[in-house]
Amino acid sequence: MMVPLVVAFAFFLEGLDSTIIATAIPAMAEGLGETPLRLNLALTAYLLSAAVFIPVSGWVADRFGMRATFTAAVGIFALGSLASGLAQNFPMLVAARAVQGFGGALMAPVGRLILLRSFPRSEFATAISYMNIPSVIGPTMGPLVGGLIAEHASWRWIFVVNVPFCLLGMWLAWRHVKEVDAAPPTRFDAPGFAMVGIAMLCLQTGLFGLGRGFLPIAVDLGLLAIAVLLIVAYVRWSLVRPNAALDFRQMRVRSFRVALLWGGLTRIGMNAVPFLLPLMLQLGFGLSPVVSGSLTFVMSLGTIAARTIALKLLRALGFDRLLLWNTLASSAGMAGFALLDQGTSHWLIAGWVLVFGMIRNIQFNTLQTLTYADMPAEGLSKATSLGGGIQQLTMGIGISAGASLLAIVAGSETVLPAEDFRTVFLLAAIIPLLAIPGIRTLRPQDGVTVSGATSSR
């Protein structure tokens, strides 16, 4: 019983730190002499580092053991947290956040692997449902915790408070996580890892620069083109390399492919919300960090409320129909934020955030469950590395896309009015709709052993 709790604790910390600075961005920008939009780099540095290093997580876990890898990951995460709190300037903060991301890159997928190897396949849906609660609540609690700290203490405490909890997590992991027999790892794919790392760096740098004018637009587009070419080259490389860092041969499983690639589009759109919403409430509506964080935190209550509903809907509709209808609901939920303004009642804002939190949890929980539903047991290690890397990447792209859209819409404005945020929410709401053609390729039998739905529809 302790193993799921230890893993859930790590997921909570990792999720919390992915968004905790969102509400504190104005205070941090003032303290470091930067603009709020530029502080987006501190968010994406964490997510980029995680996306780059997740590919090695499965290999490291197989090479050194799950317990040792997981414990070390929590320790690295603690060091990155402490360094972030002690950072004296913006470059130091970005570097420290990258160290945190490296710890998170090992912590989250190895924790997921521990659970997947500890539960029978018939219990995957329940195990992942419990696992997703802290991983979804963490990002939604981040703005509230960050807002409280930013308003009543120095923003540095946002990071320092992690350290004692990480030390406790290390002790619990070493004490309670047990090793599970696994096949010895193949030789590490260094060239493939380099291709993936450079591609992710170019992708995030190109997205970060769009609309900001830091680099010429031709350079931004060139970086994005290089990223696409490297990704295509790496996919071809991975299909003929048994020791590929990210094994794209797993994409031959339709449910895995749809959940990661097409489901990733919905994640990109929805992951922009935890970044955009606190900024709109503070910079657009003029609310305090605590009030902004409190309203954003209501998303967590929606997560808890939706857990049981998600499982019942999955059994009744199956993966194919549930994802189709909930993707439409996801887009509508994002567009609904464009209807809010400075005069909107806080109760009405909280109600809409609650509804969106439920929709978001149903989408993420369903996608997470579908990802590994039909994956053979011998492919779980590589699948968790590939799945974790793509999921982390979509979170980073979502935040970067939201920030870039805001920069493009705002133009040269130094003040970000509420109208700009409403436009960005409408534009971001289009992104999940792009996934519908891929989701429609799902069949009723996909993931049926996990969903419990009838395949004779």
Sequence and secondary structure as in RCSB ss.txt:
>XXXX:A:sequence
MMVPLVVAFAFFLEGLDSTIIATAIPAMAEGLGETPLRLNLALTAYLLSAAVFIPVSGWVADRFGMRATFTAAVG
IFALGSLASGLAQNFPMLVAARAVQGFGGALMAPVGRLILLRSFPRSEFATAISYMNIPSVIGPTMGPLVGGLIA
EHASWRWIFVVNVPFCLLGMWLAWRHVKEVDAAPPTRFDAPGFAMVGIAMLCLQTGLFGLGRGFLPIAVDLGLLA
IAVLLIVAYVRWSLVRPNAALDFRQMRVRSFRVALLWGGLTRIGMNAVPFLLPLMLQLGFGLSPVVSGSLTFVMS
LGTIAARTIALKLLRALGFDRLLLWNTLASSAGMAGFALLDQGTSHWLIAGWVLVFGMIRNIQFNTLQTLTYADM
PAEGLSKATSLGGGIQQLTMGIGISAGASLLAIVAGSETVLPAEDFRTVFLLAAIIPLLAIPGIRTLRPQDGVTV
SGATSSR
>XXXX:A:secstr
 HHHHHHHHHHHHHHHHHHTTTTTHHHHHHHHT  TTTTHHHHHHHHHHHHHHGGGHHHHHHHH HHHHHHHHHH
HHHHHHHHHHH  SHHHHHHHHHHHHHHHHHHHHHHHHHHHHHS GGGHHHHHHHHHHHHHHHHHHHHHHHHHHH
HHS TTHHHHTHHHHHHHHHHHHHHH             HHHHHHHHHHHHHHHHHHHHTTT SS HHHHHHHHH
HHHHHHHHHHHHHTT TT SS GGGGGSHHHHIIIIIHHHHHHHHHTHHHHHHHIIIIIT   HHHHHHHHHHHH
HHHHHHHHHHHHHHHHHHHHHHHHHHHHHHHHHHHHGGG  TTS HHHHHHHHHHHHHHHHHHHHHHHHHHHHT 
 GGGHHHHHHHHHHHHHHHHHHHHHHHHHHHHHHHTT SS  HHHHHHHHHHHTHHHHTTHHHHTT  TTTTHHH
H   S  
